[in-house]
Amino acid sequence: MSSKENAAINQLLALLEARYAIRVLWALRDGHPQTFRLLQDSVGGSTPNTLNTRLKESRAAGFITHGPDGYTLTPPGADLVKRLSDLQAFAGRWVTARGRKK
């Protein structure tokens, strides 16, 4: 990988590693707008300040937008969530395999 590619992935991972960042994106994956309150319930455990910070960061990154009905994914945000959806299948297999080892 080139240093430019490394820089890009490092920037993306830094954004996604922030507490609740992926949960916010995941909560919006169905395409339905969500208000701040609904997102807070969907994400679970996030303080209003933390959620507000994640929303601002995700908006600045171009992954979500805010309209009259609430927050939704942008096309790049939907693309990212689509790529992250492979984690759901992996997580299911991983949890099942871990359960067999105990």
Stockholm file with secondary structure:
# STOCKHOLM 1.0

chainA/1-102         MSSKENAAINQLLALLEARYAIRVLWALRDGHPQTFRLLQDSVGGSTPNTLNTRLKESRAAGFITHGPDGYTLTPPGADLVKRLSDLQAFAGRWVTARGRKK
#=GR chainA/1-102 SS CCHHHHHHHHHHHHHHHSTTHHHHHHHTTTSCCBCHHHHHHHHCSCCHHHHHHHHHHHHHTTSEEEETTEEEECHHHHHHHHHHTHHHHHHHHHHHHHHHHC
#=GC SS_cons         CCHHHHHHHHHHHHHHHSTTHHHHHHHTTTSCCBCHHHHHHHHCSCCHHHHHHHHHHHHHTTSEEEETTEEEECHHHHHHHHHHTHHHHHHHHHHHHHHHHC
//
